[in-house]
Amino acid sequence: MARAARAKKVTWVGFWVNVVLSVAKIIAGIVGRSGAMIADGVHSISDFVTDIIVIVFIGVSAKGENTRFRYGHGKFETFATMLISFALFAVAVGLFWTSFSQIVDALNGKVLPRPEMVALVMAFVSVVAKEWLFHYTRVAGHGACRQCLASSQRRFFEHRRACRHRLCDVSW
């Protein structure tokens, strides 16, 4: 399979896993009264938005040289990586603001609702799904060796580490 086609396939798999996880996490967060799970669902939405960026730019960067781009379109991968970093930064700022607001509410005496078991179960499902996706991206995308896939893989690595920490926090 060609490099670009393999990279697209890996990204499409990640896209659909992230779509399902996003919806499931947001529903579990609402039903389970867990602001953290809703925030995690929003974070997963950012994952599949960045997957769209990867899919689009892998197609663009695979094009050969022409009169406008004498050395090909490979630099668009770098541009895609920059867009992904901006998207993740925007999500981080939003999640920070939401979390900060809840902390301030708690410090002012507002009682936050206790999450239900469904949120913990969804956190476990999320860890398993992200762990599988990390290994799939690493193995299936190995020959593709694209900057965007490497960025996605780093994102999955950081997310799986955060998921594991989240499960440890819940167990306390």
C-alpha positions in Angstrom: 0.0 0.0 0.0 1.3 3.5 -0.8 2.5 5.6 2.0 -0.2 8.2 1.7 -3.0 5.5 1.4 -1.7 3.7 4.5 -1.5 7.0 6.4 -5.1 7.8 5.4 -6.3 4.4 6.4 -4.7 4.7 9.9 -6.2 8.2 10.3 -9.7 7.1 9.2 -9.6 4.3 11.8 -8.6 6.8 14.5 -11.3 9.2 13.2 -14.1 6.7 13.7 -12.9 5.5 17.0 -12.7 9.1 18.2 -16.3 9.8 16.9 -17.7 6.9 18.8 -15.7 7.8 21.9 -16.7 11.4 21.8 -20.4 10.6 21.7 -20.1 7.9 24.3 -18.1 10.1 26.7 -20.4 13.0 26.4 -23.5 10.8 27.0 -21.8 9.0 29.9 -20.8 12.4 31.3 -24.3 13.8 31.2 -25.9 10.6 32.5 -23.2 10.1 35.1 -23.1 13.7 36.1 -19.4 13.9 35.5 -18.0 17.2 34.2 -14.6 15.5 33.7 -16.1 12.9 31.4 -17.9 15.6 29.4 -14.6 17.5 29.1 -12.9 14.3 28.0 -15.6 13.9 25.4 -14.9 17.4 24.1 -11.2 16.5 24.0 -12.1 13.5 21.9 -14.0 15.8 19.5 -10.7 17.7 19.1 -9.0 14.4 18.3 -11.4 13.7 15.4 -11.2 17.3 14.2 -7.5 16.9 14.0 -7.9 13.6 12.3 -9.8 15.5 9.5 -6.9 17.9 9.2 -4.5 14.9 8.8 -6.7 13.3 6.2 -7.0 16.5 4.1 -3.3 17.4 4.4 -2.0 13.8 3.7 -3.9 14.1 0.4 -2.4 17.5 -0.4 1.1 16.6 0.7 1.2 13.5 -1.5 0.9 15.5 -4.6 4.0 15.8 -6.7 5.7 18.9 -7.9 4.2 21.4 -10.3 4.9 24.9 -11.5 3.7 26.5 -8.3 5.4 24.1 -5.9 8.7 23.1 -7.6 9.6 20.7 -4.7 6.2 19.1 -4.2 3.6 19.6 -1.6 5.4 17.9 1.3 5.6 21.1 3.5 1.9 21.0 3.9 2.4 18.2 6.4 4.3 20.7 8.6 1.4 23.2 8.1 -1.1 20.5 9.2 1.0 19.7 12.3 0.9 23.5 13.1 -2.9 23.5 12.7 -3.2 20.4 15.0 -1.2 22.2 17.7 -3.4 25.3 17.5 -6.5 23.2 17.7 -5.2 21.3 20.8 -4.1 24.6 22.4 -7.6 26.0 21.9 -9.2 22.9 23.4 -6.8 23.1 26.3 -7.7 26.8 27.0 -11.4 25.9 26.9 -11.0 22.9 29.3 -8.8 25.0 31.6 -11.4 27.7 31.8 -14.2 25.2 32.5 -12.2 23.5 35.2 -11.1 26.7 36.8 -14.7 27.9 36.9 -15.7 24.7 38.7 -12.9 25.0 41.2 -13.9 28.6 42.0 -17.5 27.4 42.4 -16.4 24.7 44.8 -14.3 27.1 46.8 -17.3 29.4 47.1 -19.3 26.6 48.7 -21.1 25.2 45.7 -21.5 21.4 46.1 -20.5 19.6 42.9 -22.5 16.5 41.9 -21.0 13.2 42.7 -20.3 11.2 39.4 -22.1 7.9 38.8 -20.5 4.6 38.0 -21.2 5.0 34.3 -18.5 7.7 34.1 -15.9 5.3 35.6 -16.9 2.5 33.2 -16.6 4.9 30.3 -13.2 6.0 31.5 -12.1 2.4 31.5 -13.5 1.8 28.0 -11.7 5.0 26.8 -8.4 3.8 28.2 -8.7 0.5 26.4 -9.8 2.1 23.1 -7.0 4.7 23.2 -4.4 2.1 24.1 -5.6 -0.1 21.1 -5.6 3.0 18.9 -2.0 4.0 20.0 -0.7 0.5 19.1 -2.7 0.3 15.9 -1.3 3.7 14.8 2.2 2.7 15.7 2.1 -0.6 13.9 -0.1 0.1 10.9 1.4 3.5 10.2 5.0 2.4 10.7 5.9 2.5 7.0 3.9 5.7 6.3 6.3 7.7 8.6 4.4 11.0 8.1 4.8 14.0 10.3 1.0 14.2 10.9 0.8 10.5 11.9 3.7 11.0 14.3 1.8 14.0 15.7 -1.3 11.9 16.1 0.7 9.1 17.7 2.2 11.5 20.2 -1.3 12.8 20.9 -2.5 9.3 21.6 0.5 8.6 23.8 -0.2 11.6 25.9 -3.9 10.8 26.0 -3.4 7.3 27.2 -1.1 8.5 29.9 -3.7 11.0 31.0 -6.4 8.3 30.9 -4.3 6.1 33.2 -3.8 8.9 35.6 -7.5 9.7 35.6 -8.2 6.0 36.5 -5.7 6.3 39.3 -7.3 9.5 40.6 -10.8 7.8 40.6 -9.5 4.8 42.6 -8.4 7.1 45.4 
